[in-house]
């Protein structure tokens, strides 16, 4: 998971009217003690720039996320060294669930996310990222 990941739009399938992270960075060195920082830079559903930040552990517990218009809490659960499950919440309500899977060679990852937008529209996104 560690490192910088860039969205490969040509390989991704995003539902219209949903935002996307063009770049995501996973860092655990600065926080230590099994804690991670995940930052994302992209656009919201209206195409406006967004920057989100999450700090926590991959222990299935909710941790605050800032800068995400569709969420105020996220939880990640480690399935194995290459897979995380995630839950996205806003005001205590589950807005989306998904899975992040890093390829065996560590050069790409696929993020599947299914849920409901803040406007109540159902979505199903598959985002493919390459490691920078």
MARVEXNU-413281 format. One record per atom (N, C-alpha, C, O): residue number from 0; residue in one letter; atom name; x, z, y. Coordinates in steps of 0.1 Angstrom, whole numbers, always signed. Layout:
MARVEXNU-413281
(NUM "A" "CA" (X Z Y)),
...
END
This chain:
MARVEXNU-413281
(0 "X" "N" (+8 +0 -12)),
(0 "X" "CA" (+0 +0 +0)),
(0 "X" "C" (+9 +0 +13)),
(0 "X" "O" (+5 -6 +23)),
(1 "X" "N" (+20 +6 +12)),
(1 "X" "CA" (+28 +8 +24)),
(1 "X" "C" (+32 -5 +30)),
(1 "X" "O" (+35 -15 +23)),
(2 "X" "N" (+32 -6 +44)),
(2 "X" "CA" (+36 -18 +51)),
(2 "X" "C" (+26 -24 +60)),
(2 "X" "O" (+15 -18 +62)),
(3 "X" "N" (+29 -36 +65)),
(3 "X" "CA" (+20 -43 +74)),
(3 "X" "C" (+14 -55 +66)),
(3 "X" "O" (+21 -62 +60)),
(4 "X" "N" (+1 -56 +68)),
(4 "X" "CA" (-7 -67 +61)),
(4 "X" "C" (-14 -75 +71)),
(4 "X" "O" (-20 -70 +80)),
(5 "X" "N" (-13 -89 +70)),
(5 "X" "CA" (-19 -98 +79)),
(5 "X" "C" (-30 -106 +71)),
(5 "X" "O" (-28 -111 +60)),
(6 "X" "N" (-41 -107 +78)),
(6 "X" "CA" (-53 -114 +72)),
(6 "X" "C" (-50 -129 +70)),
(6 "X" "O" (-45 -135 +79)),
(7 "X" "N" (-54 -134 +59)),
(7 "X" "CA" (-53 -148 +56)),
(7 "X" "C" (-67 -153 +56)),
(7 "X" "O" (-74 -153 +46)),
(8 "X" "N" (-72 -158 +67)),
(8 "X" "CA" (-86 -162 +69)),
(8 "X" "C" (-90 -173 +60)),
(8 "X" "O" (-101 -173 +55)),
(9 "X" "N" (-81 -182 +57)),
(9 "X" "CA" (-85 -194 +48)),
(9 "X" "C" (-88 -189 +34)),
(9 "X" "O" (-95 -197 +27)),
(10 "X" "N" (-83 -178 +30)),
(10 "X" "CA" (-86 -173 +16)),
(10 "X" "C" (-97 -162 +16)),
(10 "X" "O" (-102 -158 +6)),
(11 "X" "N" (-102 -158 +28)),
(11 "X" "CA" (-111 -147 +29)),
(11 "X" "C" (-126 -153 +31)),
(11 "X" "O" (-128 -164 +35)),
(12 "X" "N" (-135 -144 +27)),
(12 "X" "CA" (-150 -148 +29)),
(12 "X" "C" (-156 -136 +36)),
(12 "X" "O" (-159 -126 +30)),
(13 "X" "N" (-159 -139 +49)),
(13 "X" "CA" (-165 -128 +57)),
(13 "X" "C" (-179 -132 +61)),
(13 "X" "O" (-182 -144 +64)),
(14 "X" "N" (-188 -122 +61)),
(14 "X" "CA" (-202 -125 +65)),
(14 "X" "C" (-203 -126 +80)),
(14 "X" "O" (-196 -119 +87)),
(15 "X" "N" (-210 -136 +84)),
(15 "X" "CA" (-212 -138 +99)),
(15 "X" "C" (-217 -126 +105)),
(15 "X" "O" (-226 -119 +100)),
(16 "X" "N" (-212 -123 +117)),
(16 "X" "CA" (-217 -111 +125)),
(16 "X" "C" (-210 -98 +121)),
(16 "X" "O" (-215 -87 +125)),
(17 "X" "N" (-199 -99 +114)),
(17 "X" "CA" (-191 -87 +111)),
(17 "X" "C" (-177 -89 +117)),
(17 "X" "O" (-173 -100 +119)),
(18 "X" "N" (-171 -78 +120)),
(18 "X" "CA" (-158 -78 +125)),
(18 "X" "C" (-147 -80 +115)),
(18 "X" "O" (-151 -81 +103)),
(19 "X" "N" (-135 -81 +119)),
(19 "X" "CA" (-124 -83 +109)),
(19 "X" "C" (-111 -77 +115)),
(19 "X" "O" (-109 -78 +127)),
(20 "X" "N" (-103 -72 +106)),
(20 "X" "CA" (-90 -67 +109)),
(20 "X" "C" (-80 -78 +107)),
(20 "X" "O" (-79 -82 +95)),
(21 "X" "N" (-73 -83 +117)),
(21 "X" "CA" (-63 -93 +115)),
(21 "X" "C" (-50 -87 +110)),
(21 "X" "O" (-42 -94 +103)),
(22 "X" "N" (-47 -75 +114)),
(22 "X" "CA" (-35 -68 +109)),
(22 "X" "C" (-38 -54 +106)),
(22 "X" "O" (-45 -47 +114)),
(23 "X" "N" (-33 -49 +95)),
(23 "X" "CA" (-35 -35 +90)),
(23 "X" "C" (-21 -30 +86)),
(23 "X" "O" (-13 -36 +80)),
(24 "X" "N" (-18 -17 +91)),
(24 "X" "CA" (-6 -11 +88)),
(24 "X" "C" (-8 +2 +81)),
(24 "X" "O" (-16 +11 +86)),
(25 "X" "N" (-2 +4 +69)),
(25 "X" "CA" (-2 +16 +62)),
(25 "X" "C" (+11 +23 +63)),
(25 "X" "O" (+22 +17 +60)),
(26 "X" "N" (+11 +36 +68)),
(26 "X" "CA" (+24 +43 +70)),
(26 "X" "C" (+22 +57 +65)),
(26 "X" "O" (+13 +64 +69)),
(27 "X" "N" (+31 +62 +57)),
(27 "X" "CA" (+31 +76 +53)),
(27 "X" "C" (+44 +84 +57)),
(27 "X" "O" (+44 +96 +56)),
(28 "X" "N" (+54 +76 +62)),
(28 "X" "CA" (+66 +83 +65)),
(28 "X" "C" (+65 +92 +76)),
(28 "X" "O" (+71 +103 +76)),
(29 "X" "N" (+58 +89 +87)),
(29 "X" "CA" (+57 +97 +99)),
(29 "X" "C" (+50 +110 +96)),
(29 "X" "O" (+53 +120 +102)),
(30 "X" "N" (+39 +110 +88)),
(30 "X" "CA" (+31 +121 +86)),
(30 "X" "C" (+36 +130 +75)),
(30 "X" "O" (+35 +142 +75)),
(31 "X" "N" (+41 +124 +64)),
(31 "X" "CA" (+46 +132 +53)),
(31 "X" "C" (+35 +140 +45)),
(31 "X" "O" (+23 +139 +48)),
(32 "X" "N" (+39 +147 +35)),
(32 "X" "CA" (+30 +156 +27)),
(32 "X" "C" (+18 +149 +22)),
(32 "X" "O" (+7 +155 +21)),
(33 "X" "N" (+20 +137 +17)),
(33 "X" "CA" (+9 +130 +11)),
(33 "X" "C" (-2 +124 +20)),
(33 "X" "O" (-12 +120 +16)),
(34 "X" "N" (+1 +125 +33)),
(34 "X" "CA" (-8 +120 +43)),
(34 "X" "C" (-4 +106 +48)),
(34 "X" "O" (+7 +103 +48)),
(35 "X" "N" (-14 +98 +51)),
(35 "X" "CA" (-13 +84 +54)),
(35 "X" "C" (-19 +82 +68)),
(35 "X" "O" (-28 +89 +72)),
(36 "X" "N" (-13 +72 +75)),
(36 "X" "CA" (-19 +67 +87)),
(36 "X" "C" (-22 +52 +85)),
(36 "X" "O" (-13 +45 +81)),
(37 "X" "N" (-34 +48 +88)),
(37 "X" "CA" (-38 +34 +86)),
(37 "X" "C" (-43 +30 +100)),
(37 "X" "O" (-53 +35 +106)),
(38 "X" "N" (-37 +19 +105)),
(38 "X" "CA" (-41 +14 +118)),
(38 "X" "C" (-46 -1 +116)),
(38 "X" "O" (-40 -8 +107)),
(39 "X" "N" (-56 -5 +123)),
(39 "X" "CA" (-61 -18 +122)),
(39 "X" "C" (-63 -24 +135)),
(39 "X" "O" (-68 -18 +144)),
(40 "X" "N" (-59 -37 +137)),
(40 "X" "CA" (-61 -45 +149)),
(40 "X" "C" (-69 -57 +145)),
(40 "X" "O" (-65 -65 +136)),
(41 "X" "N" (-80 -60 +153)),
(41 "X" "CA" (-88 -72 +150)),
(41 "X" "C" (-98 -74 +161)),
(41 "X" "O" (-96 -71 +172)),
(42 "X" "N" (-110 -78 +156)),
(42 "X" "CA" (-121 -80 +165)),
(42 "X" "C" (-134 -75 +159)),
(42 "X" "O" (-135 -73 +147)),
(43 "X" "N" (-143 -71 +168)),
(43 "X" "CA" (-156 -66 +164)),
(43 "X" "C" (-165 -77 +161)),
(43 "X" "O" (-161 -89 +162)),
(44 "X" "N" (-178 -74 +158)),
(44 "X" "CA" (-188 -85 +155)),
(44 "X" "C" (-190 -95 +167)),
(44 "X" "O" (-194 -106 +165)),
(45 "X" "N" (-187 -90 +179)),
(45 "X" "CA" (-189 -99 +191)),
(45 "X" "C" (-176 -106 +195)),
(45 "X" "O" (-175 -113 +205)),
(46 "X" "N" (-165 -104 +187)),
(46 "X" "CA" (-153 -111 +190)),
(46 "X" "C" (-144 -103 +200)),
(46 "X" "O" (-133 -108 +204)),
(47 "X" "N" (-148 -91 +203)),
(47 "X" "CA" (-140 -83 +213)),
(47 "X" "C" (-129 -75 +205)),
(47 "X" "O" (-131 -71 +193)),
(48 "X" "N" (-117 -74 +211)),
(48 "X" "CA" (-106 -67 +204)),
(48 "X" "C" (-109 -53 +201)),
(48 "X" "O" (-115 -46 +208)),
(49 "X" "N" (-104 -48 +189)),
(49 "X" "CA" (-106 -34 +185)),
(49 "X" "C" (-93 -29 +179)),
(49 "X" "O" (-85 -37 +173)),
(50 "X" "N" (-90 -17 +180)),
(50 "X" "CA" (-79 -10 +174)),
(50 "X" "C" (-84 +3 +168)),
(50 "X" "O" (-89 +12 +175)),
(51 "X" "N" (-83 +4 +155)),
(51 "X" "CA" (-88 +16 +148)),
(51 "X" "C" (-76 +24 +142)),
(51 "X" "O" (-65 +19 +139)),
(52 "X" "N" (-78 +37 +141)),
(52 "X" "CA" (-68 +46 +135)),
(52 "X" "C" (-75 +56 +126)),
(52 "X" "O" (-85 +62 +129)),
(53 "X" "N" (-69 +58 +114)),
(53 "X" "CA" (-73 +68 +104)),
(53 "X" "C" (-61 +76 +99)),
(53 "X" "O" (-51 +70 +97)),
(54 "X" "N" (-62 +89 +98)),
(54 "X" "CA" (-51 +97 +93)),
(54 "X" "C" (-57 +106 +82)),
(54 "X" "O" (-67 +113 +85)),
(55 "X" "N" (-52 +107 +70)),
(55 "X" "CA" (-57 +115 +60)),
(55 "X" "C" (-50 +113 +47)),
(55 "X" "O" (-39 +107 +46)),
(56 "X" "N" (-56 +118 +36)),
(56 "X" "CA" (-51 +117 +23)),
(56 "X" "C" (-60 +108 +15)),
(56 "X" "O" (-72 +106 +18)),
(57 "X" "N" (-55 +102 +4)),
(57 "X" "CA" (-63 +94 -5)),
(57 "X" "C" (-69 +104 -16)),
(57 "X" "O" (-66 +102 -28)),
(58 "X" "N" (-77 +113 -11)),
(58 "X" "CA" (-82 +123 -20)),
(58 "X" "C" (-98 +123 -21)),
(58 "X" "O" (-104 +133 -26)),
(59 "X" "N" (-104 +113 -15)),
(59 "X" "CA" (-119 +112 -16)),
(59 "X" "C" (-126 +120 -5)),
(59 "X" "O" (-138 +120 -5)),
(60 "X" "N" (-119 +127 +3)),
(60 "X" "CA" (-125 +135 +14)),
(60 "X" "C" (-126 +127 +26)),
(60 "X" "O" (-118 +117 +29)),
(61 "X" "N" (-136 +130 +35)),
(61 "X" "CA" (-138 +123 +47)),
(61 "X" "C" (-128 +127 +57)),
(61 "X" "O" (-126 +139 +59)),
(62 "X" "N" (-122 +117 +64)),
(62 "X" "CA" (-113 +120 +76)),
(62 "X" "C" (-118 +111 +87)),
(62 "X" "O" (-123 +100 +85)),
(63 "X" "N" (-116 +116 +99)),
(63 "X" "CA" (-120 +109 +111)),
(63 "X" "C" (-113 +95 +113)),
(63 "X" "O" (-101 +94 +110)),
(64 "X" "N" (-121 +86 +117)),
(64 "X" "CA" (-115 +73 +121)),
(64 "X" "C" (-119 +71 +136)),
(64 "X" "O" (-130 +73 +140)),
(65 "X" "N" (-110 +66 +144)),
(65 "X" "CA" (-113 +63 +158)),
(65 "X" "C" (-111 +48 +160)),
(65 "X" "O" (-104 +41 +154)),
(66 "X" "N" (-119 +43 +170)),
(66 "X" "CA" (-118 +29 +174)),
(66 "X" "C" (-126 +19 +165)),
(66 "X" "O" (-126 +7 +168)),
(67 "X" "N" (-133 +23 +155)),
(67 "X" "CA" (-141 +15 +146)),
(67 "X" "C" (-155 +16 +151)),
(67 "X" "O" (-161 +27 +150)),
(68 "X" "N" (-161 +5 +156)),
(68 "X" "CA" (-175 +6 +161)),
(68 "X" "C" (-185 +9 +150)),
(68 "X" "O" (-197 +13 +153)),
(69 "X" "N" (-182 +7 +138)),
(69 "X" "CA" (-191 +9 +127)),
(69 "X" "C" (-189 +22 +119)),
(69 "X" "O" (-196 +24 +109)),
(70 "X" "N" (-179 +30 +123)),
(70 "X" "CA" (-176 +42 +115)),
(70 "X" "C" (-170 +53 +123)),
(70 "X" "O" (-163 +50 +133)),
(71 "X" "N" (-172 +65 +119)),
(71 "X" "CA" (-165 +76 +125)),
(71 "X" "C" (-158 +85 +115)),
(71 "X" "O" (-150 +94 +118)),
(72 "X" "N" (-161 +82 +102)),
(72 "X" "CA" (-154 +88 +91)),
(72 "X" "C" (-151 +78 +80)),
(72 "X" "O" (-158 +68 +78)),
(73 "X" "N" (-140 +80 +73)),
(73 "X" "CA" (-136 +72 +61)),
(73 "X" "C" (-130 +81 +51)),
(73 "X" "O" (-123 +90 +54)),
(74 "X" "N" (-132 +77 +38)),
(74 "X" "CA" (-126 +84 +27)),
(74 "X" "C" (-120 +73 +18)),
(74 "X" "O" (-125 +62 +16)),
(75 "X" "N" (-108 +76 +12)),
(75 "X" "CA" (-101 +68 +3)),
(75 "X" "C" (-98 +76 -10)),
(75 "X" "O" (-94 +88 -9)),
(76 "X" "N" (-100 +70 -21)),
(76 "X" "CA" (-97 +76 -34)),
(76 "X" "C" (-88 +67 -41)),
(76 "X" "O" (-90 +56 -43)),
(77 "X" "N" (-76 +73 -45)),
(77 "X" "CA" (-66 +65 -53)),
(77 "X" "C" (-71 +64 -67)),
(77 "X" "O" (-73 +74 -74)),
(78 "X" "N" (-72 +51 -71)),
(78 "X" "CA" (-76 +48 -85)),
(78 "X" "C" (-63 +47 -94)),
(78 "X" "O" (-62 +53 -104)),
(79 "X" "N" (-53 +40 -88)),
(79 "X" "CA" (-40 +39 -94)),
(79 "X" "C" (-30 +35 -83)),
(79 "X" "O" (-34 +34 -72)),
(80 "X" "N" (-18 +31 -87)),
(80 "X" "CA" (-8 +28 -76)),
(80 "X" "C" (-11 +15 -69)),
(80 "X" "O" (-5 +13 -58)),
(81 "X" "N" (-20 +7 -74)),
(81 "X" "CA" (-24 -6 -67)),
(81 "X" "C" (-38 -6 -62)),
(81 "X" "O" (-42 -16 -56)),
(82 "X" "N" (-46 +4 -64)),
(82 "X" "CA" (-60 +4 -61)),
(82 "X" "C" (-65 +16 -54)),
(82 "X" "O" (-62 +27 -58)),
(83 "X" "N" (-73 +14 -43)),
(83 "X" "CA" (-80 +24 -36)),
(83 "X" "C" (-95 +21 -35)),
(83 "X" "O" (-98 +9 -33)),
(84 "X" "N" (-103 +31 -37)),
(84 "X" "CA" (-118 +29 -34)),
(84 "X" "C" (-120 +35 -20)),
(84 "X" "O" (-113 +45 -17)),
(85 "X" "N" (-129 +30 -12)),
(85 "X" "CA" (-131 +35 +1)),
(85 "X" "C" (-146 +36 +4)),
(85 "X" "O" (-154 +29 -1)),
(86 "X" "N" (-150 +46 +12)),
(86 "X" "CA" (-163 +48 +17)),
(86 "X" "C" (-162 +49 +33)),
(86 "X" "O" (-154 +57 +38)),
(87 "X" "N" (-171 +42 +39)),
(87 "X" "CA" (-172 +42 +54)),
(87 "X" "C" (-185 +48 +58)),
(87 "X" "O" (-195 +44 +54)),
(88 "X" "N" (-184 +58 +67)),
(88 "X" "CA" (-196 +65 +72)),
(88 "X" "C" (-197 +65 +87)),
(88 "X" "O" (-187 +64 +94)),
(89 "X" "N" (-209 +66 +92)),
(89 "X" "CA" (-212 +67 +106)),
(89 "X" "C" (-223 +77 +107)),
(89 "X" "O" (-234 +76 +102)),
(90 "X" "N" (-220 +88 +115)),
(90 "X" "CA" (-230 +99 +117)),
(90 "X" "C" (-235 +105 +103)),
(90 "X" "O" (-247 +108 +102)),
(91 "X" "N" (-226 +105 +93)),
(91 "X" "CA" (-230 +111 +80)),
(91 "X" "C" (-236 +101 +71)),
(91 "X" "O" (-238 +105 +59)),
(92 "X" "N" (-239 +89 +75)),
(92 "X" "CA" (-246 +79 +67)),
(92 "X" "C" (-236 +69 +61)),
(92 "X" "O" (-227 +64 +69)),
(93 "X" "N" (-236 +66 +48)),
(93 "X" "CA" (-227 +57 +42)),
(93 "X" "C" (-231 +43 +48)),
(93 "X" "O" (-243 +38 +46)),
(94 "X" "N" (-222 +36 +54)),
(94 "X" "CA" (-224 +23 +60)),
(94 "X" "C" (-218 +12 +51)),
(94 "X" "O" (-223 +1 +51)),
(95 "X" "N" (-208 +15 +43)),
(95 "X" "CA" (-201 +6 +34)),
(95 "X" "C" (-193 +13 +24)),
(95 "X" "O" (-188 +24 +26)),
(96 "X" "N" (-191 +6 +13)),
(96 "X" "CA" (-182 +10 +2)),
(96 "X" "C" (-173 -2 -1)),
(96 "X" "O" (-177 -14 +0)),
(97 "X" "N" (-161 +1 -6)),
(97 "X" "CA" (-153 -10 -10)),
(97 "X" "C" (-141 -6 -18)),
(97 "X" "O" (-139 +5 -23)),
(98 "X" "N" (-133 -16 -21)),
(98 "X" "CA" (-121 -15 -30)),
(98 "X" "C" (-109 -23 -24)),
(98 "X" "O" (-111 -34 -19)),
(99 "X" "N" (-98 -17 -24)),
(99 "X" "CA" (-85 -24 -20)),
(99 "X" "C" (-76 -25 -32)),
(99 "X" "O" (-73 -15 -38)),
(100 "X" "N" (-72 -37 -35)),
(100 "X" "CA" (-63 -39 -47)),
(100 "X" "C" (-51 -47 -42)),
(100 "X" "O" (-52 -58 -37)),
(101 "X" "N" (-39 -41 -45)),
(101 "X" "CA" (-27 -48 -42)),
(101 "X" "C" (-22 -56 -54)),
(101 "X" "O" (-23 -51 -65)),
(102 "X" "N" (-18 -68 -52)),
(102 "X" "CA" (-13 -76 -64)),
(102 "X" "C" (-1 -69 -71)),
(102 "X" "O" (+6 -61 -65)),
(103 "X" "N" (+1 -74 -83)),
(103 "X" "CA" (+12 -68 -91)),
(103 "X" "C" (+26 -70 -84)),
(103 "X" "O" (+34 -61 -86)),
(104 "X" "N" (+27 -81 -77)),
(104 "X" "CA" (+40 -84 -71)),
(104 "X" "C" (+41 -77 -57)),
(104 "X" "O" (+52 -77 -51)),
(105 "X" "N" (+30 -71 -52)),
(105 "X" "CA" (+30 -63 -40)),
(105 "X" "C" (+30 -72 -27)),
(105 "X" "O" (+33 -67 -16)),
(106 "X" "N" (+28 -85 -29)),
(106 "X" "CA" (+29 -94 -18)),
(106 "X" "C" (+15 -97 -11)),
(106 "X" "O" (+15 -103 +0)),
(107 "X" "N" (+4 -93 -18)),
(107 "X" "CA" (-9 -96 -12)),
(107 "X" "C" (-18 -85 -16)),
(107 "X" "O" (-16 -77 -25)),
(108 "X" "N" (-30 -84 -9)),
(108 "X" "CA" (-40 -74 -13)),
(108 "X" "C" (-54 -80 -10)),
(108 "X" "O" (-55 -88 -1)),
(109 "X" "N" (-64 -76 -17)),
(109 "X" "CA" (-77 -80 -15)),
(109 "X" "C" (-86 -68 -12)),
(109 "X" "O" (-85 -58 -19)),
(110 "X" "N" (-93 -69 -1)),
(110 "X" "CA" (-102 -58 +3)),
(110 "X" "C" (-117 -64 +2)),
(110 "X" "O" (-121 -73 +8)),
(111 "X" "N" (-125 -57 -7)),
(111 "X" "CA" (-139 -61 -8)),
(111 "X" "C" (-146 -49 -2)),
(111 "X" "O" (-144 -38 -4)),
(112 "X" "N" (-156 -53 +7)),
(112 "X" "CA" (-164 -43 +14)),
(112 "X" "C" (-178 -48 +15)),
(112 "X" "O" (-181 -59 +19)),
(113 "X" "N" (-187 -39 +10)),
(113 "X" "CA" (-202 -42 +10)),
(113 "X" "C" (-209 -31 +18)),
(113 "X" "O" (-206 -19 +16)),
(114 "X" "N" (-219 -35 +26)),
(114 "X" "CA" (-226 -25 +33)),
(114 "X" "C" (-236 -30 +43)),
(114 "X" "O" (-241 -41 +41)),
(115 "X" "N" (-238 -22 +54)),
(115 "X" "CA" (-248 -26 +64)),
(115 "X" "C" (-241 -24 +78)),
(115 "X" "O" (-234 -14 +80)),
(116 "X" "N" (-243 -34 +87)),
(116 "X" "CA" (-237 -33 +100)),
(116 "X" "C" (-245 -23 +108)),
(116 "X" "O" (-255 -18 +104)),
(117 "X" "N" (-239 -20 +120)),
(117 "X" "CA" (-246 -10 +129)),
(117 "X" "C" (-259 -16 +134)),
(117 "X" "O" (-268 -8 +138)),
(118 "X" "N" (-261 -29 +133)),
(118 "X" "CA" (-274 -35 +136)),
(118 "X" "C" (-283 -37 +124)),
(118 "X" "O" (-294 -43 +126)),
(119 "X" "N" (-280 -31 +113)),
(119 "X" "CA" (-288 -31 +101)),
(119 "X" "C" (-287 -43 +92)),
(119 "X" "O" (-295 -45 +83)),
(120 "X" "N" (-278 -52 +94)),
(120 "X" "CA" (-276 -64 +86)),
(120 "X" "C" (-267 -61 +74)),
(120 "X" "O" (-256 -56 +76)),
(121 "X" "N" (-272 -65 +62)),
(121 "X" "CA" (-264 -63 +50)),
(121 "X" "C" (-252 -73 +51)),
(121 "X" "O" (-253 -84 +56)),
(122 "X" "N" (-240 -69 +45)),
(122 "X" "CA" (-229 -78 +45)),
(122 "X" "C" (-221 -76 +32)),
(122 "X" "O" (-222 -65 +26)),
(123 "X" "N" (-213 -86 +28)),
(123 "X" "CA" (-204 -86 +17)),
(123 "X" "C" (-192 -94 +21)),
(123 "X" "O" (-193 -106 +22)),
(124 "X" "N" (-181 -87 +23)),
(124 "X" "CA" (-168 -93 +28)),
(124 "X" "C" (-157 -92 +17)),
(124 "X" "O" (-156 -82 +11)),
(125 "X" "N" (-150 -103 +16)),
(125 "X" "CA" (-137 -102 +8)),
(125 "X" "C" (-126 -107 +17)),
(125 "X" "O" (-126 -119 +21)),
(126 "X" "N" (-117 -99 +20)),
(126 "X" "CA" (-106 -102 +29)),
(126 "X" "C" (-93 -102 +21)),
(126 "X" "O" (-90 -93 +14)),
(127 "X" "N" (-85 -113 +23)),
(127 "X" "CA" (-73 -114 +16)),
(127 "X" "C" (-62 -112 +27)),
(127 "X" "O" (-62 -119 +37)),
(128 "X" "N" (-52 -104 +23)),
(128 "X" "CA" (-41 -101 +32)),
(128 "X" "C" (-28 -104 +25)),
(128 "X" "O" (-26 -102 +13)),
(129 "X" "N" (-18 -109 +33)),
(129 "X" "CA" (-5 -111 +28)),
(129 "X" "C" (+5 -101 +35)),
(129 "X" "O" (+3 -97 +47)),
(130 "X" "N" (+14 -96 +28)),
(130 "X" "CA" (+24 -86 +34)),
(130 "X" "C" (+33 -93 +43)),
(130 "X" "O" (+39 -104 +40)),
(131 "X" "N" (+36 -87 +55)),
(131 "X" "CA" (+45 -93 +64)),
(131 "X" "C" (+59 -88 +61)),
(131 "X" "O" (+69 -92 +67)),
END
